[in-house]
Amino acid sequence: MKMKNDLSAMKRSMKTVVISLTAVFFLLITASCAAEQDNSIADADDSYKVIQESCCSEDGTGFTDLGDYLIWIDDFETADLESAVSYAQIVSDNTEGGLCTSCVKKNSNGEVLVGRNQDMEISQYPAYIITTSYGKYKTIGYRYLTGDLYTYEEFRNEGYKDKDFINLLAFSATDCMNSEGLFIQGNARESGPAFYNTGTNPGKTRARIDMISTLVAQNCATVEEAVSFIENDIDIYSTPQKNEDGFTEISYLMGDATGEYGIVEIAGNQIYYLPYQNGQANYYLNPVCNAIDEDGSGYGRLERVLEGLEKIETQEEMLHHMEKAMWRDMVLYADCTYIDDNGTIHFVDDKGNPIIDWRSDIYISMVEEIWGSDELPLSGKSTRWMMAPENAETVVELCKDLFVKNGFKEKLLQYYDGNEKPLRDVGEIMTTGLQFSVNCKGKSVIIRFFEKEDSTYEFDVDKILK
């Protein structure tokens, strides 16, 4: 009887051990899964370089090299606008831009989301992240400068020595967000006498058209305030280009934390506000300006980026949405062209799928840089001439020469494989330098760079500008 009781006790004990071991096993499995999940989340986070606090140089140079041709300038606690304007007139070639595309929408949560591509020239010069704290509102901004100033290597190795240049940087951001969530970005427009701005408000504080993003962000909390500031409080003039025959004009897309957004265009000393426009490229939206805009471009890029815009709900979705209109991808995957029955020129991929409508996305100055203006059948021709069906075959053949026969595509392929020299030696060849994705209410900016390798930075504006 005693033996029987002992066996029963042993069975009960074994059962308890098995249950306990099973429980431990499931706990270990659960913990392992949780750890794997945490690791996957960490891995996902690692793809973004999250920057929560304002960088401050530890070596006393006044800047931090973030890599990828990106320089973070220490916070500007003071700067002088008048001196910056005077110095900018001396270095007038530092504002030449390229092809840019942006779009904006309000999602179902009432958040204004902005997407932005900056298609710029490949050059030896750095991009800058700039913070200011001396205005009414603290700001964080971005600027890519071309021109005969500091190359990336010079800046990284020697630091900066020209105080006037550093003072100019304080006002030079083309894309800005402030501590209130107001975001403003500039896109290039037509140049020429019809659009040239000698001054929009004589007697007011004078500023170049490429300084407006910073000044607006420093002084305004909402789009409504920004439009009033541009219309009434500042005298805006155009930026000379280095050939001295043309001028850079810029229009501004703005959004704020309250859910308002719109576009301001400036031409011929006139200011046009277009509320709730859903995007912009490199042509005027205002019908008065558009009617005389012979060389505007970006119709195809903007059309592509507006496709499916209504489905975008998050900042991350907006970032990837902008890939549809990337100049880089359009060039890399455009192997041949065709003309449709209406005479419209299309680039297609190797499977024959259209990539972009090139009616007005042929960048003539880039073509001229490669060939020399005297040799081009399109020299001096306007975009409207290129869009005409009877001229389509000429444009198609020129495009084939540019992207295939002249080796431009091959240089781009080498560039994105890590060999930068072929493109940097040529200079002034367009490619997508970066993408922006912005949440105004969330005060968040994501910037994706394409120098050397893809790098994505996420900026928590509240924490940076605290």
C-alpha positions in Angstrom: 0.0 0.0 0.0 2.8 2.3 0.9 4.6 1.5 -2.4 1.4 2.3 -4.3 1.1 5.7 -2.5 4.8 6.4 -3.2 4.2 5.8 -6.9 1.2 8.0 -7.0 3.2 10.8 -5.3 6.0 10.4 -7.8 3.5 10.6 -10.7 2.0 13.8 -9.2 5.5 15.2 -8.7 6.5 14.3 -12.3 3.3 15.9 -13.6 4.1 19.1 -11.7 7.6 19.1 -13.1 6.4 18.6 -16.7 3.8 21.4 -16.3 6.4 23.7 -14.8 8.9 22.9 -17.5 6.3 23.4 -20.2 5.4 26.8 -18.7 9.0 27.7 -18.6 9.4 26.6 -22.2 6.5 28.7 -23.3 7.8 31.6 -21.3 11.1 31.3 -23.0 9.5 31.0 -26.5 7.4 34.1 -25.7 10.4 36.0 -24.5 12.4 34.9 -27.5 9.6 36.1 -29.9 9.4 39.4 -28.0 13.1 39.8 -28.2 13.0 39.1 -32.0 10.2 41.6 -32.3 12.1 44.2 -30.4 15.2 43.5 -32.5 13.2 43.9 -35.7 11.8 47.2 -34.4 15.4 48.2 -33.5 16.6 47.2 -36.9 13.8 49.2 -38.5 14.7 52.2 -36.3 18.4 51.8 -37.3 17.5 52.5 -40.9 16.7 56.1 -39.8 19.4 58.2 -38.1 17.2 59.8 -35.5 18.4 63.2 -34.4 16.6 64.4 -31.3 18.8 67.2 -30.1 20.6 70.0 -31.9 24.1 69.0 -32.9 26.9 71.1 -31.4 30.5 70.7 -32.5 32.7 69.2 -29.8 36.0 70.4 -31.4 35.2 74.1 -31.5 34.9 74.3 -35.3 31.3 75.4 -35.2 30.0 72.5 -37.3 29.5 68.8 -37.3 30.1 66.5 -40.3 27.1 64.2 -40.6 28.6 62.5 -43.7 27.0 62.2 -47.1 28.1 65.7 -47.9 25.9 67.0 -45.1 27.2 69.6 -42.6 25.3 70.6 -39.4 26.1 74.2 -38.5 26.0 75.1 -34.8 22.9 77.1 -33.7 22.9 80.8 -34.8 22.1 82.9 -31.7 22.6 86.1 -33.7 23.0 87.1 -37.3 22.8 90.3 -39.4 20.4 90.4 -42.4 21.8 93.6 -43.9 25.4 92.2 -43.9 24.1 89.0 -45.4 22.4 90.8 -48.2 25.5 92.9 -49.0 27.7 89.8 -49.0 25.2 87.8 -51.2 25.5 90.5 -53.9 29.2 89.7 -54.1 28.8 85.9 -54.3 25.8 86.0 -56.6 26.3 82.5 -58.0 25.6 80.6 -54.9 21.9 80.3 -55.5 21.6 78.5 -58.8 19.1 75.7 -58.3 17.7 72.8 -60.2 14.6 70.8 -60.7 12.4 70.4 -57.7 9.0 68.8 -57.1 6.7 69.0 -54.0 3.2 68.0 -53.0 1.0 68.6 -50.0 -2.2 67.2 -48.5 -4.2 67.1 -45.3 -4.8 63.5 -44.0 -7.8 62.2 -42.2 -6.4 63.3 -38.8 -6.1 66.9 -40.0 -2.3 66.7 -40.3 -0.6 68.6 -43.2 1.9 66.3 -44.9 4.4 67.7 -47.3 6.6 65.7 -49.8 9.5 67.2 -51.6 12.2 66.1 -54.0 15.2 68.2 -54.7 16.7 67.4 -58.0 20.0 69.2 -58.0 23.4 69.4 -59.7 26.1 66.9 -58.7 28.9 69.1 -57.4 31.7 69.2 -54.9 29.8 71.4 -52.5 28.1 70.5 -49.2 24.5 70.7 -48.0 23.8 72.4 -44.7 21.4 71.8 -41.8 21.0 75.2 -40.1 19.3 76.1 -36.8 18.5 79.7 -35.7 17.3 80.9 -32.3 17.4 84.7 -32.6 14.1 85.3 -34.3 10.6 85.2 -32.9 10.5 81.5 -33.4 13.4 79.0 -33.5 14.0 77.3 -36.8 15.7 74.4 -38.4 16.4 74.6 -42.2 18.2 72.9 -45.1 20.2 74.4 -47.9 22.3 73.0 -50.7 24.7 75.6 -52.1 26.3 75.4 -55.5 28.9 78.0 -56.4 32.5 78.9 -56.0 32.6 78.9 -52.2 33.6 76.1 -49.8 33.8 72.6 -51.2 32.8 69.7 -48.9 36.4 68.7 -48.4 37.5 72.2 -47.7 34.8 72.7 -45.2 35.3 69.3 -43.5 39.1 69.6 -43.3 39.6 73.3 -42.6 36.4 74.5 -41.1 35.1 77.9 -42.2 37.2 81.1 -42.1 34.9 83.6 -43.8 32.6 85.2 -41.2 30.5 86.8 -43.9 29.8 83.5 -45.5 28.8 82.0 -42.2 26.5 84.9 -41.5 24.9 84.4 -45.0 24.2 80.7 -44.1 22.0 81.9 -41.3 19.5 83.2 -43.9 20.0 80.7 -46.7 17.7 77.7 -45.9 15.4 76.9 -48.8 13.3 74.5 -46.6 12.5 75.5 -43.0 10.3 74.4 -40.1 9.9 76.4 -36.9 9.0 75.6 -33.3 5.3 76.2 -34.1 5.1 73.6 -36.9 5.1 76.1 -39.8 6.9 74.6 -42.8 8.0 76.5 -45.9 10.0 75.3 -48.9 11.1 77.0 -52.1 11.0 75.8 -55.7 12.8 77.5 -58.6 10.8 79.3 -61.2 11.3 80.9 -64.6 14.0 83.6 -65.0 14.0 86.6 -67.2 12.8 90.2 -67.4 9.1 89.4 -67.2 9.5 87.8 -63.8 12.4 89.8 -62.4 11.7 91.3 -58.9 13.4 94.7 -58.3 11.5 94.9 -55.0 8.0 94.0 -53.8 7.7 96.5 -50.9 10.1 99.5 -51.3 11.0 100.9 -48.0 10.6 97.7 -46.1 13.4 95.4 -44.9 15.2 94.3 -48.1 16.0 90.6 -48.6 16.9 88.3 -51.5 14.3 85.9 -52.7 16.3 82.9 -51.5 16.3 84.2 -47.9 12.5 84.3 -47.6 12.0 80.7 -46.2 14.2 81.5 -43.2 12.7 84.9 -42.5 9.1 83.6 -42.8 9.9 80.7 -40.4 11.5 83.1 -37.9 8.6 85.5 -37.8 5.4 83.6 -38.5 3.4 80.8 -36.8 0.8 80.1 -39.5 0.3 80.2 -43.2 -2.0 83.2 -42.8 0.7 85.1 -40.9 3.3 84.0 -43.5 1.3 85.4 -46.5 0.7 88.7 -44.7 4.5 88.9 -43.8 5.5 88.3 -47.5 2.9 90.8 -48.8 3.4 93.6 -46.3 6.6 93.4 -44.2 9.5 92.6 -46.5 11.0 93.9 -49.7 11.8 90.9 -51.9 14.2 91.1 -54.9 15.5 88.5 -57.3 18.8 86.7 -57.2 21.3 87.2 -60.0 22.7 84.1 -61.6 26.4 83.9 -62.4 25.8 84.5 -66.2 24.3 87.9 -65.2 21.7 87.5 -67.9 19.1 85.7 -65.8 17.7 85.7 -62.3 16.5 82.9 -60.0 12.9 83.2 -59.0 11.4 81.1 -56.2 7.9 80.2 -55.2 7.0 78.8 -51.8 4.8 75.9 -50.6 3.7 76.3 -47.0 1.8 74.3 -44.4 1.1 74.7 -40.7 0.1 72.8 -37.6 -3.5 74.1 -37.8 -4.1 72.4 -41.1 -3.7 75.3 -43.5 -1.5 75.1 -46.7 -1.0 77.0 -49.9 1.6 78.4 -52.4 3.0 81.9 -52.8 4.4 82.9 -56.2 6.4 86.1 -56.8 6.9 87.5 -60.2 7.4 91.1 -61.5 7.1 92.5 -58.0 3.7 91.0 -57.7 2.7 88.5 -55.0 0.2 85.8 -55.8 -1.3 83.5 -53.0 -2.9 80.3 -54.1 -4.5 78.5 -51.1 -4.9 74.7 -51.0 -2.9 74.0 -54.1 -1.7 70.4 -53.9 1.8 70.7 -55.3 4.3 72.6 -57.4 7.2 72.0 -59.8 9.2 74.5 -61.8 6.5 76.5 -63.6 4.0 79.1 -62.5 0.5 78.0 -61.4 -0.9 81.5 -61.5 -2.5 81.8 -65.0 -1.2 85.4 -65.5 2.4 84.2 -65.1 1.9 80.8 -66.7 0.7 82.5 -69.9 4.1 84.1 -70.5 6.2 81.3 -68.9 8.1 79.9 -71.9 10.7 77.7 -70.1 8.8 76.4 -67.1 9.3 72.6 -66.5 8.1 69.8 -64.3 4.6 69.2 -65.7 5.4 65.5 -66.0 7.0 65.2 -62.6 4.2 67.0 -60.8 1.6 65.0 -62.6 3.3 61.8 -61.4 3.6 62.8 -57.8 -0.1 63.9 -57.7 -1.2 60.4 -58.8 -2.4 58.5 -55.6 -1.8 61.5 -53.4 -5.3 61.2 -51.9 -4.3 57.8 -50.4 -1.3 59.1 -48.4 -2.0 59.1 -44.7 1.4 59.0 -42.9 4.7 60.8 -43.1 6.5 57.6 -44.0 4.1 56.9 -46.9 4.7 60.4 -48.2 8.5 59.8 -48.2 8.1 56.7 -50.4 5.4 58.4 -52.5 8.0 60.9 -53.7 10.0 58.2 -55.3 7.5 58.2 -58.1 8.9 61.4 -59.4 12.6 60.9 -58.7 14.8 62.4 -61.5 17.4 59.7 -60.7 15.1 56.8 -61.3 13.6 58.3 -64.4 17.1 58.7 -65.9 18.5 55.3 -64.8 15.5 53.3 -66.0 14.7 55.2 -69.2 16.3 53.0 -71.9 14.3 54.3 -74.9 11.7 56.7 -76.0 8.6 56.8 -78.2 6.2 59.4 -79.6 2.4 58.8 -79.2 -0.2 59.7 -81.8 -0.5 63.2 -80.3 3.2 63.9 -80.7 3.9 63.6 -77.0 7.4 62.3 -76.1 7.6 59.5 -73.6 10.5 57.7 -71.9 9.8 54.0 -71.2 11.6 51.3 -69.3 13.0 48.2 -70.8 9.5 46.6 -70.7 8.0 49.5 -72.6 6.2 50.9 -69.6 6.0 54.8 -69.6 8.1 56.5 -67.0 7.4 60.1 -67.5 5.9 62.6 -69.9 8.8 64.6 -71.2 6.9 67.3 -72.9 8.4 69.9 -70.5 11.0 68.0 -68.4 13.8 68.4 -70.9 16.4 70.5 -69.0 18.0 72.4 -71.8 20.8 74.0 -69.7 21.9 70.5 -68.6 22.1 69.4 -72.2 24.0 72.5 -73.2 26.5 71.9 -70.4 27.3 68.5 -71.9 27.5 69.4 -75.6 28.1 73.1 -75.8 25.4 75.5 -76.7 26.7 76.1 -80.3 26.2 72.5 -81.3 22.6 72.0 -80.1 19.6 72.1 -82.4 17.6 73.1 -79.3 19.7 76.1 -78.3 17.5 79.0 -77.5 14.3 77.0 -77.9 11.5 77.3 -75.4 9.7 74.5 -73.6 6.6 75.3 -75.7 8.7 74.7 -78.9 9.7 71.3 -77.5 6.2 70.4 -76.7 5.0 71.0 -80.3 4.3 67.7 -82.1 6.1 68.8 -85.2 9.4 69.1 -83.2 9.0 65.8 -81.2 11.4 63.7 -83.3 14.2 66.2 -82.9 13.7 66.2 -79.1 13.6 62.4 -78.9 16.8 62.0 -80.8 18.5 64.6 -78.7 17.3 62.7 -75.5 18.7 59.4 -76.9 22.0 61.1 -77.5 22.1 62.6 -74.0 21.1 59.6 -72.0 22.5 56.7 -74.1 25.1 57.7 -76.7 26.7 60.4 -74.7 27.2 58.1 -71.7 25.2 60.1 -69.2 23.3 57.1 -68.0 26.5 55.1 -67.5 28.0 57.9 -65.4 24.9 57.9 -63.2 25.1 54.2 -62.8 28.7 54.5 -61.7 27.8 57.3 -59.3 25.1 55.3 -57.5 27.5 52.3 -57.4 29.9 54.4 -55.4 32.2 55.8 -58.1 31.4 59.6 -57.8 34.3 60.8 -59.9 32.8 60.7 -63.4 29.8 62.8 -62.5 31.6 65.2 -60.1 34.3 65.8 -62.8 31.6 66.9 -65.2 29.5 68.9 -62.7 26.1 70.5 -63.3 24.4 67.2 -64.1 21.1 66.8 -62.5 20.0 64.0 -60.2 17.8 63.6 -57.1 19.9 64.7 -54.2 17.3 64.2 -51.5 13.7 63.8 -50.5 11.8 65.5 -47.7 8.7 64.2 -45.8 7.1 66.6 -43.3 4.3 66.4 -40.7 3.5 70.0 -39.7 1.3 69.1 -36.7 3.7 66.4 -35.5 6.7 68.8 -36.1 8.7 66.1 -37.7 11.0 66.2 -40.7 12.5 63.1 -42.5 15.3 63.8 -45.0 16.6 61.0 -47.2 20.0 61.7 -48.9 21.4 60.0 -51.9 25.1 60.9 -51.7 27.4 57.9 -51.7 24.7 55.7 -50.1 21.1 56.1 -49.1 20.9 57.7 -45.7 17.8 58.8 -43.9 17.7 61.3 -41.1 14.6 61.9 -38.9 14.5 65.3 -37.1 12.1 65.7 -34.1 11.8 69.5 -34.4 10.3 70.0 -30.9 13.3 68.3 -29.3 15.9 70.0 -31.5 14.5 73.5 -31.0 13.7 73.1 -27.3 
